[in-house]
Amino acid sequence: MTNYKPIDNSFFKHSTKNLAIELLGKYLVCKIDRNILIGKIVETEAYLDNNDLASHSAVGKTKRNEVMFEEAGRAYVYFTYGMHYCFNVVSGLKGKGSAVLIRALEPLHGIDYMMKNRRIKNLSNLTNGPAKLCEAFSIDKTVNGLDLRVSKILYISNGDCPEFEIVKTARIGIKKSAEKLLRFYIKGNKFVSKAR
């Protein structure tokens, strides 16, 4: 597992839409005590800073979304529906307010630990959704604002998966700016939350 090192800082300088695409196939690595959890990113959604009413930043900078306005490469974690956490990677220029939601992972390492966290034994349902992957990886508000570029406990690593085809669709579960094609996933991957 020592081969999975944090990705180069320059990686996060992509535009939000391009970062959402480039994150596919990369690995999310989480170190908890002596446990190393690794999942391949298979589905993302971009939330833009300009004319994107579905983005949390559309209302301006608030206490809840202030991390979105930080430098690209920070973790933006929010609590929703009174029960779920969602994990995002801040993107774009500082002060603008944009991020990429990580919607689904393919679990690769530390699966038993993930299953214990989620209290399930069904692999296909383990990390195929933003709230599910956060529960599996023990991601909560304590890592909100974490700099993924230098963190040793939660970071993005280069993947070693073969080439894949990317599907582009509208985002899921939103009503505003719902027509924007800003959701991306690896075609044919069984851990995608909802294929179209």
C-alpha positions as CSV (number, residue, x, y, z in Angstrom):
1,M,0.0,0.0,0.0
2,T,3.0,2.3,0.2
3,N,2.8,2.9,-3.6
4,Y,-0.3,5.0,-3.2
5,K,1.2,8.5,-2.5
6,P,-0.6,11.8,-2.6
7,I,-1.0,13.2,-6.1
8,D,1.0,16.2,-7.2
9,N,-0.4,19.5,-6.1
10,S,-0.7,20.8,-9.6
11,F,-3.4,18.2,-10.3
12,F,-6.0,20.3,-8.5
13,K,-5.5,23.3,-10.7
14,H,-7.9,21.9,-13.4
15,S,-11.1,23.8,-14.0
16,T,-14.0,22.3,-11.9
17,K,-15.5,20.4,-14.8
18,N,-12.2,19.0,-15.9
19,L,-11.2,18.1,-12.4
20,A,-14.5,16.1,-12.1
21,I,-13.4,14.2,-15.2
22,E,-9.7,13.8,-14.2
23,L,-10.7,12.5,-10.7
24,L,-12.3,9.4,-12.3
25,G,-9.9,6.4,-11.9
26,K,-7.9,8.2,-9.2
27,Y,-7.8,6.6,-5.7
28,L,-9.2,8.1,-2.5
29,V,-6.9,7.0,0.4
30,C,-7.9,7.2,4.0
31,K,-5.7,6.1,7.0
32,I,-7.5,5.4,10.2
33,D,-5.3,4.2,13.1
34,R,-3.6,1.2,11.4
35,N,-6.3,0.7,8.8
36,I,-5.8,1.9,5.2
37,L,-8.9,2.3,3.1
38,I,-8.7,2.7,-0.6
39,G,-11.4,3.3,-3.2
40,K,-11.3,4.1,-6.9
41,I,-13.3,7.1,-7.8
42,V,-15.9,6.0,-10.3
43,E,-18.5,8.8,-10.3
44,T,-18.3,12.6,-9.7
45,E,-20.4,15.8,-10.1
46,A,-19.1,19.3,-10.8
47,Y,-20.6,22.3,-8.9
48,L,-19.6,25.5,-10.6
49,D,-19.1,29.0,-9.3
50,N,-20.9,30.8,-12.2
51,N,-24.6,30.5,-13.0
52,D,-24.9,27.1,-11.2
53,L,-28.0,27.4,-9.0
54,A,-27.5,23.9,-7.7
55,S,-24.1,24.8,-6.2
56,H,-23.9,25.7,-2.5
57,S,-21.9,28.8,-3.5
58,A,-24.8,30.2,-5.5
59,V,-26.1,32.0,-2.3
60,G,-22.7,33.5,-1.7
61,K,-20.1,32.7,1.0
62,T,-21.7,31.4,4.3
63,K,-20.4,29.6,7.4
64,R,-21.6,26.3,5.9
65,N,-19.9,26.7,2.5
66,E,-16.9,28.9,3.2
67,V,-14.4,26.0,2.5
68,M,-15.7,26.0,-1.1
69,F,-14.1,29.5,-1.5
70,E,-10.6,28.3,-0.4
71,E,-7.8,27.1,-2.6
72,A,-8.3,24.1,-4.8
73,G,-7.4,20.8,-3.2
74,R,-9.2,21.1,0.1
75,A,-11.9,18.8,1.4
76,Y,-15.4,20.3,1.6
77,V,-17.7,18.1,3.7
78,Y,-21.3,19.0,4.4
79,F,-24.1,17.4,6.4
80,T,-27.4,16.9,4.6
81,Y,-30.9,15.6,5.4
82,G,-30.0,15.6,9.1
83,M,-28.1,12.3,8.7
84,H,-25.6,12.1,5.9
85,Y,-22.2,13.5,5.0
86,C,-21.0,14.3,1.5
87,F,-17.4,14.6,0.5
88,N,-16.2,17.2,-2.1
89,V,-12.9,18.4,-3.5
90,V,-12.6,22.1,-3.7
91,S,-11.7,23.3,-7.2
92,G,-11.2,26.4,-9.3
93,L,-9.8,29.7,-8.2
94,K,-9.7,30.8,-4.6
95,G,-12.6,33.1,-3.7
96,K,-14.9,31.7,-6.5
97,G,-16.7,28.8,-4.7
98,S,-16.7,25.6,-6.7
99,A,-16.2,21.9,-5.9
100,V,-16.4,18.4,-7.2
101,L,-18.7,16.0,-5.3
102,I,-17.3,12.4,-5.1
103,R,-20.5,10.4,-5.7
104,A,-19.2,6.8,-5.8
105,L,-16.1,4.6,-5.2
106,E,-15.1,1.1,-6.1
107,P,-13.8,-0.3,-2.8
108,L,-10.3,-1.8,-3.2
109,H,-8.6,-2.1,0.2
110,G,-9.8,-2.2,3.8
111,I,-13.2,-3.6,2.7
112,D,-13.9,-5.4,5.9
113,Y,-13.4,-2.2,7.8
114,M,-15.7,-0.3,5.4
115,M,-18.4,-3.0,5.9
116,K,-18.1,-2.8,9.7
117,N,-18.6,1.0,9.4
118,R,-21.7,0.6,7.3
119,R,-22.9,-2.5,9.1
120,I,-23.5,-4.3,5.9
121,K,-22.0,-7.3,4.0
122,N,-23.2,-6.4,0.5
123,L,-20.1,-5.3,-1.4
124,S,-22.1,-3.8,-4.4
125,N,-23.9,-1.5,-2.0
126,L,-20.9,-0.5,0.0
127,T,-19.7,2.8,-1.6
128,N,-22.1,3.4,-4.5
129,G,-23.4,6.8,-3.3
130,P,-21.9,9.9,-1.7
131,A,-23.4,9.3,1.8
132,K,-22.4,5.6,1.6
133,L,-18.8,6.2,0.8
134,C,-18.5,8.8,3.6
135,E,-19.9,6.3,6.1
136,A,-17.6,3.5,4.8
137,F,-14.5,5.8,5.1
138,S,-15.5,7.5,8.4
139,I,-15.6,10.9,6.6
140,D,-17.4,13.6,8.6
141,K,-17.1,17.3,9.4
142,T,-13.9,16.8,11.3
143,V,-12.1,16.7,7.9
144,N,-14.0,19.7,6.4
145,G,-11.3,22.1,5.2
146,L,-8.5,19.5,5.3
147,D,-5.8,20.2,2.7
148,L,-5.8,17.1,0.6
149,R,-2.5,18.3,-1.0
150,V,-0.5,17.7,2.2
151,S,-2.7,15.5,4.4
152,K,-1.3,12.1,5.4
153,I,-4.7,10.8,6.6
154,L,-7.0,11.5,3.6
155,Y,-5.8,12.2,0.1
156,I,-6.0,11.5,-3.6
157,S,-3.6,9.2,-5.3
158,N,-2.9,8.2,-8.9
159,G,-4.7,5.0,-9.9
160,D,-3.4,2.1,-11.8
161,C,-6.6,1.0,-13.6
162,P,-6.8,0.4,-17.4
163,E,-8.4,2.9,-19.8
164,F,-12.1,3.4,-19.5
165,E,-15.0,5.2,-21.2
166,I,-16.6,8.2,-19.4
167,V,-20.3,8.8,-19.5
168,K,-21.6,12.4,-19.1
169,T,-25.1,13.1,-17.7
170,A,-27.2,15.5,-15.8
171,R,-26.7,15.6,-12.0
172,I,-28.8,13.6,-9.6
173,G,-31.2,14.8,-6.9
174,I,-31.3,18.5,-7.8
175,K,-34.0,20.8,-9.1
176,K,-32.0,23.9,-9.9
177,S,-29.7,24.0,-12.9
178,A,-30.8,20.4,-13.5
179,E,-30.2,20.6,-17.2
180,K,-26.4,21.0,-16.9
181,L,-24.4,17.9,-17.9
182,L,-22.0,17.9,-15.0
183,R,-22.1,14.3,-13.8
184,F,-19.4,11.9,-14.9
185,Y,-18.9,8.2,-14.3
186,I,-16.9,5.2,-15.6
187,K,-19.1,3.3,-18.0
188,G,-19.9,-0.2,-16.9
189,N,-18.6,0.1,-13.4
190,K,-20.9,-1.7,-11.0
191,F,-20.3,0.8,-8.2
192,V,-21.8,3.8,-9.9
193,S,-24.7,5.0,-7.9
194,K,-27.1,5.2,-10.8
195,A,-26.3,4.4,-14.4
196,R,-28.1,6.1,-17.3
